Amino acid sequence: MKPIRKIYQDAPDSIDIPEELRHQPVEIIIWPLTQAEWSELNLSTRHTGKRDENLSNHA
């Protein structure tokens, strides 16, 4: 199974855990992004037209 990376522009009150990851050991990391990091992510994803989307195999 591939890791899931989800970036939120506006973090919700709660985050749903995908069914296939429930009831097993997982690591959840909440890492606040600076404005500069957010801008860099937007630039790197702008060519796809996709934002705030699950990204696989990105650290």
Backbone as CSV, one residue per row, in Angstrom:
resi,resn,N_x,N_y,N_z,CA_x,CA_y,CA_z,C_x,C_y,C_z
1,MET,0.834,-1.171,0.000,0.000,0.000,0.000,0.884,1.242,0.000
2,LYS,0.497,2.228,-0.750,1.242,3.472,-0.853,0.801,4.452,0.229
3,PRO,1.723,5.273,0.700,1.333,6.298,1.674,0.429,7.337,1.030
4,ILE,-0.338,7.992,1.850,-1.248,9.047,1.383,-0.754,10.371,1.953
5,ARG,-0.664,11.357,1.102,-0.333,12.706,1.552,-1.477,13.604,1.134
6,LYS,-2.090,14.238,2.085,-3.225,15.118,1.814,-2.874,16.505,2.304
7,ILE,-2.979,17.488,1.435,-2.681,18.862,1.797,-3.987,19.650,1.775
8,TYR,-4.260,20.319,2.878,-5.476,21.117,2.998,-5.109,22.593,3.002
9,GLN,-5.801,23.387,2.228,-5.624,24.833,2.286,-6.264,25.368,3.566
10,ASP,-7.358,24.754,3.972,-8.069,25.132,5.191,-8.400,23.845,5.941
11,ALA,-7.635,23.526,6.979,-7.797,22.256,7.690,-9.205,22.115,8.275
12,PRO,-9.813,20.943,8.084,-11.150,20.702,8.639,-11.080,20.402,10.139
13,ASP,-12.231,20.340,10.791,-12.293,20.007,12.216,-11.867,18.569,12.481
14,SER,-12.116,17.678,11.532,-11.710,16.280,11.671,-11.305,15.745,10.297
15,ILE,-10.530,14.678,10.316,-10.021,14.085,9.079,-10.465,12.633,9.013
16,ASP,-11.099,12.256,7.919,-11.531,10.876,7.732,-10.338,9.977,7.429
17,ILE,-10.337,8.810,8.027,-9.315,7.801,7.757,-9.889,6.835,6.724
18,PRO,-9.176,6.601,5.618,-9.688,5.663,4.608,-9.955,4.288,5.216
19,GLU,-10.988,3.641,4.759,-11.410,2.341,5.283,-10.271,1.328,5.302
20,GLU,-9.452,1.325,4.242,-8.378,0.324,4.153,-7.247,0.556,5.159
21,LEU,-7.231,1.716,5.817,-6.200,2.003,6.814,-6.701,1.883,8.252
22,ARG,-7.977,1.656,8.424,-8.544,1.575,9.768,-8.194,0.247,10.433
23,HIS,-8.126,0.278,11.756,-7.908,-0.907,12.592,-6.565,-1.571,12.321
24,GLN,-5.546,-0.739,12.082,-4.178,-1.231,11.947,-3.244,-0.105,12.374
25,PRO,-1.992,-0.427,12.651,-1.064,0.644,13.034,-0.824,1.609,11.869
26,VAL,-0.902,2.897,12.143,-0.607,3.935,11.155,0.103,5.077,11.868
27,GLU,0.765,5.913,11.116,1.373,7.119,11.658,0.707,8.311,10.993
28,ILE,0.220,9.230,11.796,-0.415,10.441,11.300,0.463,11.616,11.726
29,ILE,0.868,12.428,10.774,1.698,13.590,11.077,0.948,14.839,10.625
30,ILE,0.765,15.776,11.540,0.160,17.060,11.210,1.299,18.069,11.169
31,TRP,1.572,18.609,9.997,2.718,19.502,9.800,2.214,20.805,9.207
32,PRO,2.166,21.879,10.000,1.688,23.151,9.458,2.656,23.691,8.404
33,LEU,2.119,24.196,7.317,2.926,24.757,6.241,3.029,26.265,6.393
34,THR,4.221,26.796,6.145,4.384,28.246,6.106,3.793,28.754,4.796
35,GLN,3.593,30.047,4.703,3.069,30.628,3.463,4.006,30.314,2.299
36,ALA,5.324,30.367,2.532,6.301,30.079,1.476,6.192,28.624,1.006
37,GLU,6.033,27.689,1.956,5.889,26.270,1.585,4.604,26.052,0.794
38,TRP,3.524,26.703,1.244,2.248,26.564,0.546,2.354,27.112,-0.872
39,SER,3.001,28.267,-1.026,3.179,28.861,-2.354,4.003,27.948,-3.251
40,GLU,5.052,27.349,-2.694,5.888,26.425,-3.471,5.087,25.201,-3.918
41,LEU,4.259,24.674,-3.031,3.417,23.524,-3.400,2.431,23.910,-4.495
42,ASN,1.848,25.077,-4.394,0.917,25.528,-5.426,1.618,25.659,-6.775
43,LEU,2.849,26.174,-6.774,3.601,26.293,-8.016,3.916,24.924,-8.592
44,SER,4.269,23.961,-7.730,4.658,22.645,-8.226,3.462,21.830,-8.707
45,THR,2.237,22.175,-8.265,1.061,21.423,-8.700,0.228,22.185,-9.718
46,ARG,0.572,23.447,-9.971,-0.244,24.281,-10.850,-0.313,23.723,-12.268
47,HIS,0.771,23.115,-12.771,0.776,22.605,-14.141,-0.222,21.471,-14.345
48,THR,-0.622,20.771,-13.282,-1.595,19.689,-13.415,-3.022,20.202,-13.276
49,GLY,-3.146,21.406,-12.725,-4.478,21.937,-12.476,-5.137,21.313,-11.264
50,LYS,-4.378,20.507,-10.493,-4.948,19.815,-9.339,-4.344,20.371,-8.066
51,ARG,-5.219,20.696,-7.102,-4.778,21.178,-5.812,-5.594,20.495,-4.728
52,ASP,-5.047,20.433,-3.528,-5.746,19.802,-2.391,-6.187,18.393,-2.740
53,GLU,-5.286,17.616,-3.239,-5.612,16.282,-3.714,-4.650,15.273,-3.076
54,ASN,-5.082,14.025,-2.968,-4.190,12.981,-2.481,-3.013,12.834,-3.411
55,LEU,-1.826,12.789,-2.842,-0.615,12.596,-3.621,0.083,11.358,-3.072
56,SER,0.437,10.436,-3.904,1.098,9.225,-3.458,2.600,9.319,-3.670
57,ASN,3.339,8.657,-2.792,4.794,8.555,-2.873,5.503,9.894,-2.849
58,HIS,4.994,10.842,-2.092,5.673,12.111,-1.870,5.956,12.220,-0.381
59,ALA,7.154,12.588,-0.053,7.511,12.726,1.364,7.271,14.146,1.830
